[in-house]
Amino acid sequence: MTSTDMVTLGKRSNTHEVSASAVAMLDERGTVVAWTQAAEHLLGYSAGDVVGRSGALVLPSSEETPTISAFIEQCRAQSDWSGTITVRHRDGRMLDINHRISMLWGQDGT
């Protein structure tokens, strides 16, 4: 293993791939609580633009998840899933991206 590789969840990953991943963290209410530079580059919103705001800013309603609360409930029900999702770029374009959603639990169970 080279110095640029790391082991994550039993899989070998290149740290560049991990650090280049766009990451957004939402709390149990759907509020954005973390936003990476890669997310900023992908969607055009800075962390200051989105942190503290509803994830609905970038997650447009669809037939599958008509509201941010429905999206959060879908995340809770499936707890760990991946696939394609449509997100809204700052300039209004819709982008279909591959995503992975994982639940993180706080010490108080949230």
C-alpha positions in Angstrom: 0.0 0.0 0.0 1.3 3.4 -0.9 1.1 6.5 1.2 -1.7 7.8 -0.9 -3.9 4.8 -0.2 -6.0 4.1 2.8 -8.3 1.3 3.9 -11.9 2.3 4.4 -14.6 -0.2 5.5 -12.6 -3.1 4.2 -12.0 -1.6 0.8 -8.8 0.0 -0.5 -9.4 3.6 -1.5 -7.2 6.2 -3.0 -7.1 9.3 -0.6 -7.4 11.6 -3.6 -10.7 9.9 -4.6 -12.0 10.2 -1.1 -10.9 13.8 -0.7 -12.3 14.7 -4.1 -15.8 13.3 -3.2 -18.5 15.8 -2.8 -19.9 15.4 0.8 -23.0 17.0 2.2 -24.2 16.2 5.7 -27.8 16.8 6.7 -29.2 16.6 10.2 -32.5 14.8 11.1 -34.5 17.8 10.0 -32.9 18.0 6.6 -30.7 21.0 7.4 -27.3 21.0 5.8 -24.7 20.8 8.6 -21.5 20.1 6.6 -20.5 20.9 3.0 -17.1 20.0 1.4 -15.1 22.0 -1.2 -15.8 19.2 -3.7 -19.5 19.8 -3.1 -18.9 23.4 -3.7 -17.2 22.7 -7.0 -19.8 20.3 -8.1 -22.9 22.4 -7.3 -21.6 25.9 -7.2 -22.7 26.7 -3.7 -20.2 27.6 -1.0 -20.5 26.2 2.5 -21.7 29.6 3.6 -24.5 29.4 1.1 -25.9 26.1 2.3 -24.8 25.3 5.8 -27.7 26.0 8.1 -30.3 25.9 5.3 -32.6 23.2 4.1 -31.2 20.5 1.9 -34.2 21.3 -0.4 -32.0 24.0 -1.8 -30.1 21.4 -3.8 -32.5 18.4 -3.6 -35.4 19.3 -5.9 -38.8 17.6 -5.2 -39.6 14.6 -7.4 -42.3 12.0 -7.6 -40.1 9.7 -5.5 -39.3 12.3 -2.8 -41.7 15.2 -3.0 -40.3 17.0 0.0 -37.1 17.2 2.0 -38.9 15.5 4.9 -39.9 12.6 2.6 -36.2 12.4 1.5 -35.1 12.3 5.2 -37.7 9.5 5.9 -36.4 7.6 2.9 -32.9 7.9 4.2 -34.0 6.6 7.6 -35.9 3.7 6.1 -33.1 2.6 4.0 -30.2 3.8 6.2 -27.5 3.0 3.7 -28.1 3.1 -0.1 -26.7 4.4 -3.3 -27.8 5.2 -6.8 -28.6 8.2 -9.0 -30.2 11.3 -7.8 -31.0 14.7 -9.4 -29.6 17.8 -7.7 -29.8 21.4 -8.5 -26.7 23.4 -9.4 -26.5 27.0 -8.3 -27.1 28.2 -11.9 -30.4 26.3 -12.0 -29.2 23.3 -14.0 -30.3 19.8 -12.9 -27.5 17.3 -12.6 -27.9 13.6 -12.3 -25.2 12.3 -9.9 -24.2 9.0 -8.4 -24.6 9.2 -4.6 -24.2 7.1 -1.5 -26.2 7.9 1.6 -25.1 6.6 5.0 -26.7 7.3 8.4 -24.6 8.7 11.1 -25.9 8.5 14.7 -25.1 11.0 17.4 -24.5 10.1 21.0 -28.0 11.1 21.8 -29.4 8.8 19.1 -30.1 11.5 16.5 
